[in-house]
Amino acid sequence: MTFLTPRPGSPDELLAQLTARPVTPTGAPFAPGASRLGFGGERDGLLHVPRAAVTGAAVPLVIGFHATAGEAGDLADLLVPHAERAGVALLLPDSRHRTWDRLVDGWGADVTFVDVALDIVTRRLAIDASRVALAGFAEGANYALSLALANEALVTHVLAFSPGSAILPPRPARPRCFVTHGTEDAVIPVGGASRHLVPQLERLGCEVRYHEFDGGHELPTPLAAEAFAWLVATPRR
């Protein structure tokens, strides 16, 4: 498996850039709870707005990426209770195809979709710019790490659950990282994945909180809860 493979500078690097940023909302606020994004067709996604957002105060945001062949609802089941408890908004897009663009043939349609969704959300929801995280499980964690390393101006944190690899841009960012992996994971064995990936992230200068747990290809509830509490407690470096 490949870990943090350097790629030469090229226009490809620019394609990974997310251009939307937290702004002062001007549109009608979202109602608390979950709703479909509503513009992606059959492959769309979900937005969950916590009750804490009704005060108008800026809330942290997690953009989450599902595993291969999955959908936004898979992550919603895992993350929504913890996000609600921590007062964190969740933006959960569906990949445009079976998995995420960069894991197949290069940055493209998924980056564009996420950027449009983020622009829509930030115009109607106050987002805490010091706590904008990318999260994912399995291949979604690989994508979250890769996209975060290419978006220093926006992404402050990564929640990577059972990752295997990440793509290193020529000028990598250094987000705070929360990484979990089961010691009995038969899908992405920890010995060939996080145990190599975490030290490489640390050598880049990323601050990493790493948890190995007794279990398989899963995200234990206590660690999901801890990840959101950690995000809220640790602003941008």
C-alpha positions as CSV (number, residue, x, y, z in Angstrom):
1,M,0.0,0.0,0.0
2,T,1.2,3.5,-0.8
3,F,1.6,6.1,2.0
4,L,1.8,9.8,1.4
5,T,3.2,9.4,-2.1
6,P,4.8,12.7,-3.3
7,R,3.5,14.0,-6.6
8,P,5.3,16.6,-8.7
9,G,3.7,20.0,-8.8
10,S,1.2,20.2,-11.7
11,P,-2.2,21.7,-12.5
12,D,-3.6,18.6,-10.7
13,E,-2.7,20.2,-7.4
14,L,-4.9,23.2,-8.2
15,L,-7.8,20.9,-8.8
16,A,-7.8,19.8,-5.2
17,Q,-8.4,23.4,-3.9
18,L,-11.7,24.1,-2.1
19,T,-12.5,27.8,-2.7
20,A,-15.6,28.3,-0.4
21,R,-14.9,29.8,3.0
22,P,-16.9,30.6,6.1
23,V,-18.6,33.9,5.7
24,T,-21.3,36.0,7.5
25,P,-24.5,34.2,6.5
26,T,-27.0,36.3,4.5
27,G,-29.5,33.6,3.6
28,A,-32.4,32.1,5.5
29,P,-31.0,29.9,8.3
30,F,-31.3,26.1,8.2
31,A,-33.7,24.5,10.6
32,P,-32.0,22.1,13.1
33,G,-31.8,18.5,12.1
34,A,-31.0,16.5,9.0
35,S,-32.0,17.4,5.4
36,R,-30.9,16.4,1.9
37,L,-28.6,18.7,0.1
38,G,-31.1,18.8,-2.8
39,F,-29.0,19.5,-5.8
40,G,-27.0,16.3,-6.5
41,G,-29.6,14.2,-8.1
42,E,-29.6,10.5,-7.2
43,R,-26.1,10.9,-5.6
44,D,-26.7,13.8,-3.3
45,G,-25.9,14.0,0.4
46,L,-27.0,15.2,3.8
47,L,-26.6,18.2,6.0
48,H,-27.1,17.9,9.8
49,V,-27.5,21.2,11.6
50,P,-27.2,20.9,15.4
51,R,-29.7,22.6,17.8
52,A,-26.8,24.7,19.0
53,A,-26.9,26.6,15.7
54,V,-30.3,28.2,16.5
55,T,-28.5,30.8,18.6
56,G,-26.8,32.2,15.5
57,A,-23.3,31.5,17.1
58,A,-20.7,30.0,14.7
59,V,-20.5,26.2,15.0
60,P,-17.7,23.8,14.0
61,L,-18.2,22.0,10.7
62,V,-17.2,18.4,9.7
63,I,-17.3,17.4,6.1
64,G,-17.5,13.6,6.0
65,F,-16.6,11.1,3.3
66,H,-18.1,7.6,3.3
67,A,-16.3,4.4,2.3
68,T,-16.2,2.9,-1.2
69,A,-19.7,1.9,-2.5
70,G,-21.3,3.7,0.4
71,E,-23.4,6.8,0.8
72,A,-23.9,9.7,3.2
73,G,-26.4,7.9,5.3
74,D,-23.7,5.4,6.3
75,L,-21.7,8.1,8.0
76,A,-24.8,9.8,9.3
77,D,-25.7,6.7,11.4
78,L,-22.2,6.8,12.9
79,L,-21.7,10.5,13.5
80,V,-24.9,12.4,13.9
81,P,-25.5,11.6,17.6
82,H,-22.0,12.7,18.5
83,A,-22.1,15.8,16.3
84,E,-25.4,16.9,17.8
85,R,-24.1,16.4,21.4
86,A,-21.0,18.4,20.6
87,G,-22.8,21.2,18.7
88,V,-21.1,20.4,15.4
89,A,-22.6,20.7,11.9
90,L,-22.2,17.8,9.5
91,L,-21.9,18.1,5.7
92,L,-22.0,14.6,4.2
93,P,-21.8,14.4,0.4
94,D,-22.3,11.3,-1.7
95,S,-19.4,10.5,-4.0
96,R,-20.3,11.2,-7.6
97,H,-19.5,7.6,-8.5
98,R,-18.7,4.4,-6.7
99,T,-15.9,6.0,-4.8
100,W,-14.1,9.4,-4.5
101,D,-12.5,11.0,-7.6
102,R,-8.9,11.2,-6.5
103,L,-8.9,7.5,-5.5
104,V,-9.7,6.6,-9.1
105,D,-8.2,9.0,-11.6
106,G,-7.6,12.4,-10.2
107,W,-9.3,15.3,-8.4
108,G,-12.4,16.4,-10.2
109,A,-16.2,16.1,-9.8
110,D,-16.2,15.3,-6.1
111,V,-14.1,18.4,-5.2
112,T,-16.4,20.5,-7.3
113,F,-19.5,19.1,-5.6
114,V,-18.1,19.5,-2.1
115,D,-17.1,23.1,-2.9
116,V,-20.6,24.0,-4.2
117,A,-22.2,22.3,-1.2
118,L,-19.9,24.2,1.2
119,D,-20.6,27.5,-0.5
120,I,-24.4,26.9,-0.1
121,V,-24.0,25.9,3.6
122,T,-21.8,28.8,4.6
123,R,-24.2,31.4,3.1
124,R,-26.9,30.1,5.5
125,L,-25.0,28.8,8.5
126,A,-22.4,30.5,10.6
127,I,-19.3,28.3,10.6
128,D,-16.4,28.5,13.1
129,A,-13.4,29.0,10.7
130,S,-11.0,27.7,13.4
131,R,-12.8,24.3,13.4
132,V,-13.4,23.1,9.9
133,A,-12.7,19.3,9.7
134,L,-12.7,16.6,7.1
135,A,-13.6,13.2,8.3
136,G,-14.0,9.7,6.8
137,F,-14.1,6.0,7.3
138,A,-11.8,3.6,5.4
139,E,-11.4,4.9,1.8
140,G,-13.3,8.0,2.9
141,A,-10.6,8.5,5.5
142,N,-7.9,8.3,2.8
143,Y,-9.8,10.9,0.8
144,A,-10.3,13.2,3.9
145,L,-6.6,13.1,4.7
146,S,-5.5,13.7,1.1
147,L,-7.9,16.6,0.5
148,A,-7.0,18.1,3.9
149,L,-3.3,18.1,3.1
150,A,-4.1,20.1,0.0
151,N,-6.3,22.7,1.6
152,E,-4.3,24.5,4.4
153,A,-6.3,27.7,4.0
154,L,-9.6,26.0,4.9
155,V,-9.2,22.7,6.7
156,T,-8.0,22.8,10.3
157,H,-8.6,19.2,11.5
158,V,-9.0,15.6,10.2
159,L,-10.9,12.8,11.7
160,A,-9.6,9.7,10.0
161,F,-11.2,6.4,11.0
162,S,-9.4,3.3,9.8
163,P,-7.3,5.0,7.1
164,G,-4.9,3.2,4.8
165,S,-3.1,5.9,2.8
166,A,-3.0,9.5,1.8
167,I,-1.7,11.5,-1.2
168,L,1.0,14.1,-0.4
169,P,0.8,17.4,-2.3
170,P,4.0,19.3,-3.1
171,R,3.2,21.8,-0.3
172,P,1.3,19.9,2.3
173,A,-0.8,21.4,5.0
174,R,-0.4,20.4,8.7
175,P,-3.9,19.9,10.1
176,R,-4.5,18.5,13.6
177,C,-5.4,14.8,13.1
178,F,-7.4,12.3,15.1
179,V,-6.8,8.7,13.8
180,T,-8.4,5.4,15.0
181,H,-7.8,1.9,13.8
182,G,-8.8,-1.6,15.0
183,T,-6.0,-4.1,15.8
184,E,-8.1,-6.9,14.2
185,D,-9.1,-4.9,11.1
186,A,-9.1,-7.5,8.3
187,V,-10.1,-5.0,5.6
188,I,-7.4,-2.5,6.1
189,P,-4.9,-4.2,8.4
190,V,-3.4,-1.7,10.9
191,G,0.2,-2.9,10.4
192,G,0.2,-1.9,6.8
193,A,-1.8,1.3,7.3
194,S,-2.1,3.6,10.3
195,R,1.1,2.3,12.0
196,H,3.0,3.6,9.0
197,L,0.8,6.6,8.2
198,V,0.7,8.2,11.6
199,P,4.5,8.6,12.0
200,Q,4.6,10.1,8.5
201,L,2.0,12.6,9.4
202,E,3.9,13.5,12.5
203,R,7.1,14.0,10.4
204,L,5.2,16.4,8.3
205,G,4.5,18.4,11.4
206,C,0.9,17.3,12.0
207,E,-0.2,17.0,15.6
208,V,-1.8,13.5,15.7
209,R,-3.9,11.9,18.4
210,Y,-3.9,8.2,17.6
211,H,-6.0,5.4,19.1
212,E,-5.6,1.7,18.3
213,F,-8.5,-0.3,19.8
214,D,-9.3,-4.0,20.2
215,G,-11.7,-4.6,17.3
216,G,-12.1,-4.8,13.6
217,H,-13.1,-2.6,10.7
218,E,-15.4,-0.3,12.7
219,L,-15.7,2.9,14.6
220,P,-16.4,2.3,18.3
221,T,-18.9,4.7,19.8
222,P,-16.6,6.0,22.6
223,L,-14.0,6.9,20.0
224,A,-16.5,8.7,17.8
225,A,-17.6,10.7,20.8
226,E,-14.0,11.5,21.7
227,A,-13.2,12.7,18.2
228,F,-16.0,15.3,18.3
229,A,-15.1,16.4,21.8
230,W,-11.4,16.8,20.7
231,L,-12.4,18.9,17.7
232,V,-14.4,21.3,19.8
233,A,-11.6,21.5,22.4
234,T,-8.8,22.2,19.9
235,P,-9.0,25.2,17.6
236,R,-6.8,25.8,14.6
237,R,-3.1,25.6,15.4
